[in-house]
Amino acid sequence: AQGIRFDNATIMAESARADAKGQWLRTVDGPRSTLDATIESKDVAATLKSLGYTPFIEARRGEITADLAWNGGFDSNILEHASGAISVEAESGQIVNLQPGAGRVLGLFSVGALPRRLALDFSDLTEKGLAFDTIHGDFELRDGNAFTNNLLLRGPAAEIGIAGRTGLGS
């Protein structure tokens, strides 16, 4: 009578799996929703494409975990209203449509990339975009913004850390 609660929802696709639990309740202050979810992908570009997003990243593996709460229901504007935490991880991929320029040249001489070069692996220099070994970061969502102080991309050409805020509104 107070709304909907689901304890276990699983969505499986060819490239991804999502597991979630949550609720959409009627309260005296209006609708209130929560979502605790994990999305795992074995082909991030294919997963993004199937969700209707431009595949801006290609990765062998990716994972997003979210623990969110917001006023309102389940609609396309969840991130604009949600508060909570999101963690992202990706492995062995590249950010596409990016021109890293000098980063490719530096990657050729990087000591960290030496094992890759000895195995005659130059894919990070010849493929499009910026190659990475791992991406990991945590975000705090509040008031339509995502805040991070530990987003880190590690790759053969660079190690890039990002801290700051981005707006999630349309």
C-alpha positions in Angstrom: 0.0 0.0 0.0 2.9 2.4 0.6 4.7 1.6 -2.7 7.0 -0.9 -4.3 10.0 -2.7 -2.9 12.2 -5.1 -4.8 14.8 -7.2 -3.0 16.5 -8.7 -6.1 16.3 -7.7 -9.7 18.7 -9.1 -12.3 19.0 -8.0 -15.9 21.3 -10.0 -18.2 22.4 -9.1 -21.7 25.1 -10.4 -24.0 27.7 -7.9 -22.8 26.5 -7.0 -19.3 24.7 -8.0 -16.1 23.0 -5.8 -13.6 21.8 -6.7 -10.1 19.8 -4.3 -8.0 17.5 -3.8 -5.1 15.4 -0.8 -4.2 12.1 0.8 -3.4 9.7 3.4 -4.5 7.6 4.5 -1.6 4.8 7.0 -0.9 5.6 9.1 2.1 4.0 12.1 3.7 6.6 14.3 1.9 5.9 12.7 -1.5 7.5 9.8 -3.4 10.9 8.6 -2.1 13.1 6.1 -3.9 16.3 4.1 -3.3 18.5 2.0 -5.5 21.4 -0.2 -4.7 22.8 -1.6 -7.9 25.9 -3.1 -9.6 26.4 -3.3 -13.4 29.2 -5.5 -14.7 30.3 -5.4 -18.3 32.6 -7.6 -20.3 32.5 -5.2 -23.3 31.9 -1.6 -22.1 31.5 -0.1 -25.6 28.8 -2.7 -26.5 27.0 -2.1 -23.2 27.0 1.7 -23.6 25.7 1.3 -27.1 22.9 -1.0 -26.0 21.9 1.5 -23.3 21.6 4.3 -26.0 24.9 6.1 -25.1 27.7 7.0 -27.5 30.5 4.5 -26.8 33.1 7.0 -25.6 35.1 4.3 -23.8 36.1 0.8 -24.9 37.2 -1.6 -22.2 37.5 -5.4 -21.7 35.8 -5.1 -18.3 33.9 -2.4 -16.5 31.8 -2.1 -13.3 29.6 0.5 -11.7 28.2 0.3 -8.2 25.6 2.7 -6.9 23.9 3.3 -3.6 21.4 6.1 -4.3 18.3 7.8 -2.7 16.1 10.6 -4.1 12.8 12.3 -3.9 10.6 11.1 -6.7 10.2 7.9 -8.7 12.1 5.8 -11.1 12.4 7.9 -14.3 15.1 9.2 -16.7 16.2 12.0 -14.3 17.4 9.9 -11.4 20.9 11.2 -11.4 19.8 14.8 -11.4 18.0 14.3 -8.1 19.9 11.5 -6.4 22.2 11.6 -3.4 24.6 8.8 -2.6 27.7 7.1 -3.9 28.8 5.7 -7.2 32.0 3.8 -7.9 33.4 3.1 -11.4 36.1 0.7 -12.6 37.4 -0.2 -16.0 40.3 -2.4 -17.2 42.3 -2.7 -20.4 40.8 -0.2 -22.8 40.9 3.2 -24.3 39.0 6.5 -24.2 38.1 7.0 -27.9 37.8 10.1 -30.0 40.6 11.7 -27.9 43.8 13.0 -29.4 46.5 12.6 -26.7 49.3 14.0 -28.8 52.6 14.0 -26.9 51.2 11.4 -24.6 51.7 8.7 -27.3 55.4 9.7 -27.7 56.0 9.7 -24.0 54.3 6.2 -23.8 56.9 4.9 -26.3 59.7 5.7 -23.8 57.9 5.0 -20.5 59.7 2.7 -18.1 56.4 1.4 -16.9 55.5 0.3 -20.4 58.8 -1.6 -20.9 57.2 -5.1 -20.4 54.7 -4.2 -23.0 57.4 -3.1 -25.5 59.5 -6.3 -24.8 56.4 -8.3 -25.8 56.2 -6.2 -28.9 52.9 -4.7 -27.8 52.5 -1.2 -29.3 48.7 -1.2 -29.3 48.5 1.8 -27.0 50.4 3.8 -29.6 48.7 2.6 -32.7 45.0 2.5 -31.7 42.7 5.5 -31.6 42.2 7.4 -28.3 44.1 7.2 -25.0 44.9 3.7 -23.9 44.6 2.7 -20.2 45.3 -0.2 -18.0 42.8 0.8 -15.3 40.3 3.5 -14.4 38.9 3.7 -10.8 37.1 6.4 -9.0 34.4 7.1 -6.4 31.7 9.8 -6.8 29.5 11.4 -4.2 26.2 12.6 -5.7 24.2 15.5 -4.2 22.1 18.4 -5.6 22.5 17.3 -9.2 26.3 17.2 -9.0 28.9 14.5 -8.9 32.0 15.1 -6.8 35.2 13.1 -6.8 38.7 13.4 -5.3 40.1 10.1 -6.5 39.3 9.4 -10.2 42.5 7.8 -11.5 43.4 6.6 -15.0 46.6 4.6 -15.3 48.0 3.7 -18.6 51.3 3.2 -20.5 51.5 6.8 -21.6 50.1 8.6 -18.6 48.7 8.5 -15.1 45.9 11.0 -14.8 44.2 12.0 -11.6 41.0 14.0 -11.5 39.3 15.8 -8.6 36.3 18.0 -8.9 32.7 18.4 -9.7 30.5 17.9 -12.7 26.9 18.7 -13.2 24.5 15.9 -14.0 21.5 18.0 -15.1 20.2 17.9 -18.7 
